[in-house]
Amino acid sequence: MRYQITGKQLDIGDALQTHVKDGMDEVVAKYAMRPTEAVVIFSKNAHEYVCEATVHLSTGLTAQAKAHANEIYSAFEGCNEKMEKQIRRYKRRLRDHHSKRSEPVEHLEASSYILASEQDGGDSEPEDLQPIIVAEMETRIPSLSVGEAVMQMELAGAPVLVFRHEGKDGLNVVYRREDGNIGWIDPRT
């Protein structure tokens, strides 16, 4: 597995990097997952250390975790526990979906935009109906089954996921509803 361990305005020493690699390897080996890359970012927010971890699996799915603590090692341990809980919780579902899947998840490239919010905060009609684009970037849209899309959305902790329904044309959306259930938008072509 490839590791990328960084600190935002923090010096990450060799001992912490070794601790992170050993801890992540233990969790991944325990649940027989096949990760390709792990990204771990440490930062400091006031008096707390923050650890954010993302593990990319060979199935195309991504697991993410984040934890805060007063010490940097404690922040990693909390994050690693959350990662282990996610992987343990979804191990059977991941294994079941992966056994059916003979090839890795296919991704489509798409443009993603961040639009500026209103500065004045009022309800007045804007002069120009074209939104101001703050950032433009590329994003990847996976080709998944509905079950895999729901699982990916939950693993990422995202409120919504746009995906290409495997075996069909067109884009679909899964999202978390206010009542706690999952909604699925499947437009007819």
Secondary structure, DSSP 8 states (H G I E B T S, - for coil): -EEEEEESSS---HHHHHHHHHHHHHHHHHTT--EEEEEEEEEEETTEEEEEEEEEETTS-EEEEEEEESSHHHHHHHHHHHHHHHHHHHHHHHHHHHHH-SS--EEEEEEEEEE---SS-S----SSSS--EEEEEEEEEEEE-HHHHHHHHHHHT-SEEEEEETTSSSEEEEEE-TTS-EEEE----
